[in-house]
Amino acid sequence: MSKAEKLAAKLLTGRSDKNFSFDDLCYLIERAGFERRGGRGSHRVYAKQGVAEIINVQPRDGGQAKPYQVKQVRELLVKYRIEIV
């Protein structure tokens, strides 16, 4: 099982939202086909052709992703049935 597959499984279970690395979340977003569209400071903005919503994420202290943003990414992947490649 690849790193992306392991992280996708962790994301999709929804049990690790509070313990998800910001770098891992960004890695998954990019593996899902989203392109970075900018952002200032620690903010990162991602967009994808065919997806109406954008993804705006920033880390909390300690390099972890914010739990509500992990949930938003999961819901977006499920809503559009986006595969992690």
Helices and strands as residue ranges (DSSP letters): H 3-13, G 17-19, H 22-31, E 35-38, E 44-47, E 55-57, H 67-79
